[in-house]
Amino acid sequence: MTAAGDLGPSDFGAVPPGVVSLEDWAPLARARLAPEAHAYLAGHACDGVTARRNRDAFLAAEIVPRLLLDQDPAPAATLFGRSIAAPILVAPVAHQGLFHPLAERATAMAASAVDTILVASTLSTLSLEAIAEAADGGTQWFQLYVQPDRGFTDALVARAEAAGYAALVITVDAPVFGVRNVEQRAGFRLPAPLAPANLRDAPADGGDGSLAALLARRPTWSDVAHIVARTRLPVLLKGILDVEDAARAIDLGAAGVIVSNHGGRVLDLAPAALDRLAPIRDRLGDRPTILLDGGVRRGGDVHVALSRGADAVMVGRPLIEALAVGGPLGVAHALRTLIDEWAITLALAGPPRRSDARDQ
Ligand SMILES: Cc1cc2nc3c(=O)[nH]c(=O)nc-3n(C[C@H](O)[C@H](O)[C@H](O)COP(=O)(O)O)c2cc1C
């Protein structure tokens, strides 16, 4: 039986007429979701300065087309030896049960159907094993939030390895919650039945939830070194914006970094992720894998990110808006839309060249 074998036609969702770009899902999701869930999805830290910067950086970018090329530029990409349809991945997004009854099962099916990679969050509604099963042969990466208990963290990594995850993404930019006024105003609280399945057996951490308690158990470079030394998976650090942090990650044995400010959800006033990409690529050289997320909404954005040194990008909010409105089909449609735009951009502009970025 395939992963979708027990689903009926109505479970797959639908694409409303008139949805032709990623941004088209946003107003539909706002209308569909309860205000608290929408605040969690669409919100940002403090005043949303960084979230806006992410998008504005792309809007200010330029693509100078190269014309009359002999070669057909290929939209496909290869990451850690695996070929995918395009350098466009599904970013880790927690608690997807808030947005659709199939939760991460829907995003896993969609990513698999369009031949790209789902990055599954530690805080997924469904267990990492259930997500891998739903992907039915597709490729997943596991996003790790380092847990206060080292043994439990190690067990999570071992589970991800056993379930066939192909890479480990350690998110390092959220040791404490950001100031989430949008969520606070809407009164968002995670409903108890949606508690993350992966953490069900986590030992009680004894913390009182205070800032001091959270800080006392925040991950450090020694946690990263410990995990890199133990796992056979390639490790990427997500949330890197500083060139020296990027270099230190690679020195410790990470295979790459994800240049990201968490979609502007953690530290407001952080720079646009796109603006940090070229300096980090220049510092790391050609070899390490570099991904970018934050504000990617168009195929042209993918071109811009690759011309500034990314190997691939990840997309967060719009795919989950598509999930909320259109279910698995909605996510697949949104991914397909972006992949098609990327292919059209390649046909119009030629392949991204690093030299373009240095001119800017
Ligand atoms: C609702 C929501 C939940 C998120 N949960 C996680 C998470 O569990 N782990 C993580 O590393 N990043 C998480 N992120 C950040 C995304 O992985 C990604 O960095 C960000 O959404 C990219 O920006 P974009 O939404 O503009 O595409 C979350 C983002 C959103 C919108």
Ligand as a Chemical Component Dictionary entry (heavy atoms), coordinates in Angstrom:
data_LIG
# 
_chem_comp.id                   LIG 
_chem_comp.type                 NON-POLYMER 
_chem_comp.pdbx_formal_charge   0 
_chem_comp.three_letter_code    LIG 
# 
loop_
_chem_comp_atom.comp_id 
_chem_comp_atom.atom_id 
_chem_comp_atom.alt_atom_id 
_chem_comp_atom.type_symbol 
_chem_comp_atom.charge 
_chem_comp_atom.model_Cartn_x 
_chem_comp_atom.model_Cartn_y 
_chem_comp_atom.model_Cartn_z 
_chem_comp_atom.pdbx_ordinal 
LIG C1  C1  C 0 4.762  28.551 11.822 1  
LIG C2  C2  C 0 6.253  28.381 11.710 2  
LIG C3  C3  C 0 6.887  27.407 12.488 3  
LIG C4  C4  C 0 8.268  27.224 12.367 4  
LIG N1  N1  N 0 8.847  26.203 13.064 5  
LIG C5  C5  C 0 10.183 25.981 12.920 6  
LIG C6  C6  C 0 10.799 24.876 13.570 7  
LIG O1  O1  O 0 10.169 24.074 14.249 8  
LIG N2  N2  N 0 12.138 24.728 13.400 9  
LIG C7  C7  C 0 12.895 25.586 12.640 10 
LIG O2  O2  O 0 14.098 25.414 12.516 11 
LIG N3  N3  N 0 12.318 26.621 11.983 12 
LIG C8  C8  C 0 10.991 26.825 12.102 13 
LIG N4  N4  N 0 10.407 27.869 11.416 14 
LIG C9  C9  C 0 11.228 28.727 10.537 15 
LIG C10 C10 C 0 11.269 28.159 9.119  16 
LIG O3  O3  O 0 11.975 26.949 9.067  17 
LIG C11 C11 C 0 11.966 29.125 8.135  18 
LIG O4  O4  O 0 13.219 29.507 8.665  19 
LIG C12 C12 C 0 11.149 30.381 7.827  20 
LIG O5  O5  O 0 9.762  30.124 7.851  21 
LIG C13 C13 C 0 11.572 30.897 6.443  22 
LIG O6  O6  O 0 10.953 32.073 6.135  23 
LIG P1  P1  P 0 9.619  32.211 5.203  24 
LIG O7  O7  O 0 8.490  31.783 6.065  25 
LIG O8  O8  O 0 9.640  33.666 4.882  26 
LIG O9  O9  O 0 9.792  31.349 3.970  27 
LIG C14 C14 C 0 9.026  28.048 11.492 28 
LIG C15 C15 C 0 8.373  29.007 10.716 29 
LIG C16 C16 C 0 7.002  29.171 10.800 30 
LIG C17 C17 C 0 6.322  30.167 9.907  31 
# 
loop_
_chem_comp_bond.comp_id 
_chem_comp_bond.atom_id_1 
_chem_comp_bond.atom_id_2 
_chem_comp_bond.value_order 
_chem_comp_bond.pdbx_ordinal 
LIG C1  C2  SING 1  
LIG C2  C3  SING 2  
LIG C2  C16 DOUB 3  
LIG C3  C4  DOUB 4  
LIG C4  N1  SING 5  
LIG C4  C14 SING 6  
LIG N1  C5  DOUB 7  
LIG C5  C6  SING 8  
LIG C5  C8  SING 9  
LIG C6  O1  DOUB 10 
LIG C6  N2  SING 11 
LIG N2  C7  SING 12 
LIG C7  O2  DOUB 13 
LIG C7  N3  SING 14 
LIG N3  C8  DOUB 15 
LIG C8  N4  SING 16 
LIG N4  C9  SING 17 
LIG N4  C14 SING 18 
LIG C9  C10 SING 19 
LIG C10 O3  SING 20 
LIG C10 C11 SING 21 
LIG C11 O4  SING 22 
LIG C11 C12 SING 23 
LIG C12 O5  SING 24 
LIG C12 C13 SING 25 
LIG C13 O6  SING 26 
LIG O6  P1  SING 27 
LIG P1  O7  DOUB 28 
LIG P1  O8  SING 29 
LIG P1  O9  SING 30 
LIG C14 C15 DOUB 31 
LIG C15 C16 SING 32 
LIG C16 C17 SING 33 
# 
